Amino acid sequence: MYAQMVDTGAARVQAMSEMSAEERAFQEKIDAGIKIEPKDWMTEGYRKTLIRQISQHAHSEIVGQLPEGNWVTRAPTLQRKAILLAKIQDEAGHGLYLYSAAETLGVSRDQMNADLLSGKAKYSSIFNYPTLSWADMGAIGWLVDGSAIINQIPLCRCSYGPYARAMVRVCKEESFHARQGYDIMMALCRGTAEQKAMAQDALNRWWWPSLMMFGPPDTDSVNSAQSAQWKIKLFSNDELRQRMVDQTVPQADYLGLTIPDPDLKWNEERGHYDFGAIDFSELFNVVKGNGPCNRERLAARRKAWDDGAWFRDGLTAYADKQSHRKAA
């Protein structure tokens, strides 16, 4: 399917012939598997696409702390609380790595934050759902972080050097987060009937939003083909979604939980699980700002920005003072 996303044959030759000499050299470098670095020449479209994707990725890491932060004070044990705090701290670090990668493209962190707070920039739709029980901490680690890993491991090989390098550490830590979530689900499923029912309820609520994380089918995506040509995107949305289903169904079977999809079944001929149709109208509605927690999430980020103004002002004043000292 990835091959279908990229112009091939005569169409590709025609496209290359219409490029300027700089554009051809740029595309040939990407085709050869050579990383694009910040000081290299790049097309404006490539730069803007990366800014959009990396900044949205960074925003998702930061906003993604909010659903889990809701349960820090209510974790069932001190050990669980310490693990959850460490995970939330990791997510903050991921956001910093990614903002730094985006800044190499010439956009400031203040501008990226302004775009988020104004609603111009988006973040992953999954973080606009509420966390109703402790089992949601397990479902988020298992399903949400599991989906993120599948989506992000290919980014370690994307064409833009700073993004690819940042993703190496991010993916290692996300892998630990997924294991942490699955460990919570195992503990619940080995517990009382009420605890297992809690785990099943969390799976029921998070399953379909987790599959929507990969985005709409690539036939409906306006950016997929170009991102594939630039090797920002290495696999199609549907390929990655299928990997998620194939990976997760056996894990659910081991837990003794039921995937909430009556159409789910193993297809021997395909060597994959078939699964039911996804209601992407829900995804688009959440992306437009109409999810259960959209307004709450942005309000929390705006409050954090306003509350931190005194600290940013202090840092700026200190930096200015040091600059004047050096000048003197």
Secondary structure, DSSP 8 states (H G I E B T S, - for coil): -HHHHS--HHHHHHHHHTS-HHHHHHHHHHHTT--B-TTS---HHHHHHHHHHHHHHHHHHHHTHHHHHTTGGG-SSHHHHHHHHHHHHHHHHHHHHHHHHHHTTT--HHHHHHHHHHTSS---GGGGS---STHHHHHIIIIIHHHHHHHHGGGGGSSBHHHHHHHHHHHHHHHHHHHHHHHHHHHHHTS-HHHHHHHHHHHHHHHHHHHHTT-S-GGG-SSHHHHHHTTS--S-HHHHHHHHHHHHHHHHHHHT---S-TT-EEETTTTEEE-----HHHHHHIIIIISTTHHHHHHHHHHHHHHTHHHHHHHHHHHHHHHHHHH-
